[in-house]
Amino acid sequence: MNLDGLAEQGKRLLSSNYLDQSDAASEVFELWYEGAKMFAQGSRDAQQMQILVKGTIVTMQALATEAIFLNVATEDLVIRKVTDTLGRVYSVFLTKPKFSAVIGSAAAQPLRKFSSHTVLPLVFDAGLAQGVPEAKQRAILSLLSIVLQFLDSCEVCLQDQGQTERLMPDCKSAFGRLKEVLLRDAAARGEAEDIFKVLARRSQKSCCHILSTSATDKRAFELLWNAGGLANEEIVQTVCSRVCLQSTDCTFDVAREVAQSIETVVRSSDNTFTLLDPLVYILRACDRAGSNYKEVDERSTEVLDAISALLGKFHSSRAVVEFCLHRPTLESLQLVTGAGASIPVLLWIDVVLPFTIARMKEMKEQGVSGDQSEQEVVAIVRECARVFFIAREQMATTSLARLLFSAIAVAMSRGYSETERFPALGATILREHFEDAFAPSDPWIFDVLLGSMATSHQRIRAATELALRVLGDVALLRNDISWERDMEPEKRDVFVNIVAQALSPTSFNIAATMIGGSSSQNEDSKVVAPFVKSAEELISKMVRGGAIDEMVLQYIFAFVAKASVRCGTDTAQLMFHVCLQILSLTSASKSGLGSAADDSLVHLIEKLPVGVQLPLVAINEVWSLCGPTVCSIRHGLMGFV
């Protein structure tokens, strides 16, 4: 190592000619580098290490002087050249294995001491001096970052050897000096952030705590999260407290910046990111702050952007999906719809579908309101059906199918049938999960046969369409009598018995539609028998309850009118009795059924088994209720007196 040459160039660095100073800095590095190459090619023993260290210190003594760093008259070119040269020397020790092995050795102790006690404070003072030009400040702070990395690596090497040597500055004090540059939009902010990252590696909690109480913009909060702030509960609480405190003063500055920083962190993260819970916790605080600020039931653009980023990366997270639906707005609902294909089955079951069902039940039953948020809730249900039963992007479990069918039933009860094709989708679900859907313990189809679905003609028609699609009797929807069923007879019998048990006007509308056409007498009798019994049970139930529902009677009678032609002798007597009950109740309510009832009685009387004795009371009731065809009815009854 040419120590004399280094000393000579050090004198040139004190020249008043900035070009001479710049050339001297380059020459200093060349002299040092020649000695470094000799070391790398030599034995690299303790003696050689001492020579290298001594030459490096002489080099740094020539470059790191107050005359250069603290002199306001030093040209920018000279500062950049000197800091670049020092940085290159330190970088060799950080990046070259043969030199990295030196920094923790006993021979390097003078170099470590010189760097910590001389270079570091000089560079700190020069880089953070009041009024330092931005170009100089950037160059000096960039060098400061490299010096800190060198000292940090030295401490790590010594610790690995079981030794302790304090080289790094006090992080709290250092950050206090750095904070002004770090937190303002200065030209040297990037360099200051690099310095913070080095300090945070040595004292993460202290640095993050200071930053959590002083950060004011997106960039500072990003630095905090990337430094490990999300892993510290105290730091998270501090930021949330600041967000909530400002929101009470109707300012949203901190919350907006925090939300934007979270979006950036999420978009730059990978699949190994594990700190979603604290991240969502902070975002909830920002959401509340945004609500206070806006004073309306909507979410800020910044929070929505963060949610969008979360759903895009972490759609399998329960915390993320729950937060998205926590305070639903049109925009947040649209985000869920857009992410539907990526949301896993379990979250559809546990979170999304229960949410949609609860929200739809809050909607008015009069029909579609036109409210965009309500329509978007329904769109989420539609998207679920698309994912699992149309596009088949995921495999539907029985639990999901059950819950989705319930959601479809609620949507249909609120008027969403034709526009969303829910009858067809619901039928697809029932057909594909037939055994579970028509289990006696929980018949899924009851969701569309009972309750509010059975309170209007429009809903009854929609439920009937769904049922016919389950049967495969789609042609009936076009009033086509030449249809063919594609459901197995065994399943059809199960379907008929389950539907009959519902005791619903929709059930009788379904039965009435099924009877006739190209079906055989035997097929129709299988439909008629269970529904006749259900009709008698439902009428008796209304009578006992003292509440006669005229609409229900109309649907029962529509079934009786068709069944009277197709029923067998085994059900004719019971149906005759049901018909009399209907006539009696409709007469009492002054809404007679006219000649259709008389025709039904005629058909039923013709089918009564020979030898059946009808009660005199029943015969008298027929004579008092029958209409224009009284003669044929009375003549028919004479054989049963």
Secondary structure as GFF3:
##gff-version 3
##sequence-region A 1 641
A	DSSP	alpha_helix	3	12	.	.	.	ID=ss1
A	DSSP	alpha_helix	18	41	.	.	.	ID=ss2
A	DSSP	alpha_helix	46	63	.	.	.	ID=ss3
A	DSSP	alpha_helix	66	69	.	.	.	ID=ss4
A	DSSP	alpha_helix	76	95	.	.	.	ID=ss5
A	DSSP	alpha_helix	97	100	.	.	.	ID=ss6
A	DSSP	three_ten_helix	106	108	.	.	.	ID=ss7
A	DSSP	alpha_helix	109	114	.	.	.	ID=ss8
A	DSSP	pi_helix	115	119	.	.	.	ID=ss9
A	DSSP	alpha_helix	120	127	.	.	.	ID=ss10
A	DSSP	alpha_helix	134	160	.	.	.	ID=ss11
A	DSSP	alpha_helix	171	183	.	.	.	ID=ss12
A	DSSP	alpha_helix	189	202	.	.	.	ID=ss13
A	DSSP	alpha_helix	204	214	.	.	.	ID=ss14
A	DSSP	alpha_helix	218	226	.	.	.	ID=ss15
A	DSSP	three_ten_helix	229	231	.	.	.	ID=ss16
A	DSSP	alpha_helix	233	248	.	.	.	ID=ss17
A	DSSP	alpha_helix	253	268	.	.	.	ID=ss18
A	DSSP	alpha_helix	276	294	.	.	.	ID=ss19
A	DSSP	alpha_helix	301	313	.	.	.	ID=ss20
A	DSSP	alpha_helix	318	326	.	.	.	ID=ss21
A	DSSP	alpha_helix	330	338	.	.	.	ID=ss22
A	DSSP	alpha_helix	345	347	.	.	.	ID=ss23
A	DSSP	pi_helix	348	352	.	.	.	ID=ss24
A	DSSP	alpha_helix	353	361	.	.	.	ID=ss25
A	DSSP	alpha_helix	372	385	.	.	.	ID=ss26
A	DSSP	pi_helix	386	390	.	.	.	ID=ss27
A	DSSP	alpha_helix	398	413	.	.	.	ID=ss28
A	DSSP	alpha_helix	422	432	.	.	.	ID=ss29
A	DSSP	alpha_helix	434	437	.	.	.	ID=ss30
A	DSSP	alpha_helix	446	449	.	.	.	ID=ss31
A	DSSP	three_ten_helix	451	454	.	.	.	ID=ss32
A	DSSP	alpha_helix	457	471	.	.	.	ID=ss33
A	DSSP	three_ten_helix	474	478	.	.	.	ID=ss34
A	DSSP	alpha_helix	489	501	.	.	.	ID=ss35
A	DSSP	alpha_helix	505	514	.	.	.	ID=ss36
A	DSSP	alpha_helix	521	545	.	.	.	ID=ss37
A	DSSP	alpha_helix	550	566	.	.	.	ID=ss38
A	DSSP	alpha_helix	569	588	.	.	.	ID=ss39
A	DSSP	alpha_helix	595	607	.	.	.	ID=ss40
A	DSSP	alpha_helix	616	625	.	.	.	ID=ss41
A	DSSP	alpha_helix	630	637	.	.	.	ID=ss42
A	DSSP	three_ten_helix	638	640	.	.	.	ID=ss43
###
